Amino acid sequence: MGNRSMGDVAILMAALGVVVVVGASLLIFGLIPPNGWHGVRTSKTLSDRKMWYRANRYAGINYLFFGLLLLAIGAVVWEFFRFDDEEQ
């Protein structure tokens, strides 16, 4: 990765995980109204508000797990590679 350390990779992964968790939470709690930018955007969800919130709650739960996985991987990378970076 050039001159990037594994610590930088771990921080980036964890930061991305936080962004995904926040975005997922907004969907899960129904705080994002139908729009063309964030959420499950199909003709059915955009034309039916009830379907929008239902589909996005389900998708948000999946995104939440993905975000938590990114956070966990970032923590593991940080833990296993932080001492290697100090030796260089």
C-alpha positions in Angstrom: 0.0 0.0 0.0 2.9 2.4 -0.6 3.9 4.2 2.5 0.6 3.6 4.3 0.9 1.7 7.5 -1.5 -1.0 8.7 -2.5 1.4 11.5 -3.7 3.8 8.8 -5.7 1.0 7.2 -7.2 0.1 10.6 -8.3 3.6 11.3 -9.8 4.0 7.8 -11.7 0.8 8.1 -13.0 1.8 11.6 -14.0 5.3 10.3 -15.8 3.7 7.4 -17.6 1.4 9.8 -18.8 4.3 11.8 -20.1 6.1 8.7 -22.0 2.9 7.7 -23.4 2.4 11.2 -24.7 6.0 11.3 -26.2 5.7 7.9 -27.8 2.4 8.8 -29.2 3.8 12.1 -30.9 6.6 10.2 -32.6 4.0 8.0 -33.6 1.6 10.8 -35.2 4.4 12.9 -37.1 5.8 9.8 -35.3 9.2 9.9 -34.7 9.3 6.2 -37.8 10.1 4.1 -38.1 8.9 0.5 -35.4 10.5 -1.6 -33.1 9.9 -4.6 -29.9 9.7 -2.6 -29.9 7.4 0.5 -31.8 4.2 1.0 -33.5 1.5 -1.2 -34.7 3.4 -4.2 -37.0 1.5 -6.4 -40.2 2.6 -8.2 -42.2 0.8 -5.5 -40.4 2.2 -2.5 -40.4 5.7 -3.9 -44.1 5.6 -4.7 -45.3 4.1 -1.4 -44.0 5.7 1.9 -45.0 2.6 4.0 -43.0 0.4 1.6 -40.1 2.8 1.8 -39.7 2.7 5.5 -40.2 -1.1 5.6 -37.6 -1.8 2.9 -35.1 0.6 4.4 -35.5 -0.7 7.9 -34.7 -4.2 6.6 -31.7 -2.9 4.5 -30.6 -0.7 7.5 -30.3 -3.8 9.7 -28.1 -5.4 7.1 -26.0 -2.3 6.7 -25.6 -2.1 10.5 -24.1 -5.6 10.6 -21.7 -4.7 7.8 -20.7 -1.5 9.6 -20.1 -3.4 12.8 -18.1 -5.9 10.9 -15.9 -3.2 9.5 -15.4 -1.8 13.0 -14.4 -5.2 14.3 -12.0 -5.8 11.4 -10.4 -2.4 11.9 -9.9 -3.2 15.6 -8.3 -6.6 14.8 -6.0 -5.1 12.2 -5.1 -2.3 14.7 -4.4 -4.9 17.4 -2.3 -7.3 15.3 -0.3 -4.8 13.3 0.3 -1.8 15.6 3.5 -3.2 16.9 4.8 -4.1 13.5 4.4 -0.4 12.5 6.4 0.8 15.5 9.4 -1.5 14.6 9.8 0.1 11.1 
